[in-house]
Amino acid sequence: MSTDPNCIFCKIVAGQIPAQKVHEDDALVVFHDINPWAPVHVLIVPKVHVASLAVAGPGHEPLLGRMLALAPRLMQQLGVTQGFRVVVNTGRDGGQEVDHLHMHVMGGPRPWARG
């Protein structure tokens, strides 16, 4: 599995940095965002290091589909029943702050402070 020793998300995946995890399987780890934009705000992070959606290729399609399919199940488990938002920031101009592909999943009662 590809990792980057300087990547904060790779360190979370490896257990070197603690996170408030809500799900983990063989391909993904999901944890609460430390700077949430909504009452429920989790990050779905692949265990394999992919720098961004811009560099994902055909071989990543199963992983991307798995991430999307997991989002509604997690929101239901976390009590979000009236809808949610899925965001993948890509590149600096796209608002990506960590160079490791990840999906923000946000929900909960409106209005949110941001987003």
C-alpha positions in Angstrom: 0.0 0.0 0.0 1.3 3.4 -0.9 1.9 5.9 1.9 3.6 9.2 2.4 5.6 9.5 5.6 5.0 13.3 5.7 1.2 13.1 5.2 -1.0 13.7 8.2 -3.7 11.5 6.9 -1.2 8.6 6.3 -0.1 9.1 9.9 -3.8 8.9 11.1 -4.3 5.7 8.9 -1.1 4.2 10.5 -2.3 5.1 14.1 0.5 7.5 14.7 -1.9 10.5 15.2 -5.1 10.0 17.1 -8.5 10.7 15.4 -12.1 10.3 16.5 -12.9 7.4 14.1 -16.4 6.4 13.2 -15.5 3.7 10.7 -12.6 1.7 9.5 -12.3 -1.2 7.0 -9.6 -2.6 4.8 -9.6 0.3 2.4 -11.0 3.4 4.3 -10.8 5.2 7.6 -13.5 7.7 8.5 -13.1 10.3 11.3 -14.6 13.5 12.5 -13.2 16.7 11.1 -11.3 18.7 13.7 -12.7 22.0 12.2 -16.3 21.1 11.4 -18.4 23.1 9.1 -21.7 21.3 10.1 -23.1 19.6 13.1 -21.9 16.3 11.6 -18.7 16.5 9.5 -16.6 13.5 8.8 -13.8 12.8 6.4 -13.7 9.6 4.4 -10.0 8.9 3.7 -8.5 6.0 1.6 -5.8 4.1 3.4 -3.7 4.2 0.2 -2.1 7.6 -0.4 -3.5 9.3 -3.5 -2.6 13.0 -3.6 -5.9 14.3 -5.0 -8.8 13.5 -7.1 -6.9 15.1 -10.0 -4.4 12.2 -10.1 -6.9 9.4 -9.5 -7.1 7.1 -12.5 -9.2 4.2 -13.8 -7.7 1.9 -11.2 -9.1 4.1 -8.4 -12.7 3.8 -9.6 -13.6 1.0 -7.2 -12.2 3.0 -4.3 -14.0 6.2 -5.3 -17.3 4.2 -5.6 -16.8 2.7 -2.2 -16.2 6.1 -0.7 -19.5 7.4 -2.2 -21.5 4.3 -1.3 -20.3 4.6 2.3 -21.4 8.2 2.8 -25.2 7.7 3.1 -24.8 4.7 5.5 -22.5 6.7 7.8 -24.8 9.7 7.8 -27.7 7.5 8.8 -25.7 5.9 11.5 -24.7 9.4 12.8 -28.3 10.5 12.9 -28.4 12.7 9.8 -31.9 12.1 8.4 -32.7 15.3 6.4 -29.9 15.3 3.8 -26.2 15.8 3.7 -23.4 17.3 1.5 -20.5 15.5 -0.1 -17.4 17.6 -1.1 -14.1 16.6 -2.6 -11.8 19.6 -2.6 -9.1 19.1 -5.3 -5.9 21.1 -5.6 -4.9 24.4 -4.0 -7.4 26.5 -6.0 -10.1 23.9 -5.2 -9.6 24.4 -1.4 -7.7 21.1 -0.7 -5.6 21.6 2.4 -4.2 18.1 2.9 -2.5 16.5 -0.1 -4.3 13.1 0.4 -7.6 12.4 -1.4 -10.5 12.7 1.0 -14.2 13.3 1.0 -16.0 15.6 3.3 -19.5 14.4 4.3 -21.5 17.1 6.2 -25.0 17.1 7.6 -27.2 18.0 10.4 -29.7 20.8 11.1 -29.3 24.0 9.1 -28.2 26.7 9.1 -24.5 25.7 9.3 -21.8 28.1 10.4 -20.2 27.7 7.0 -20.6 25.7 3.7 
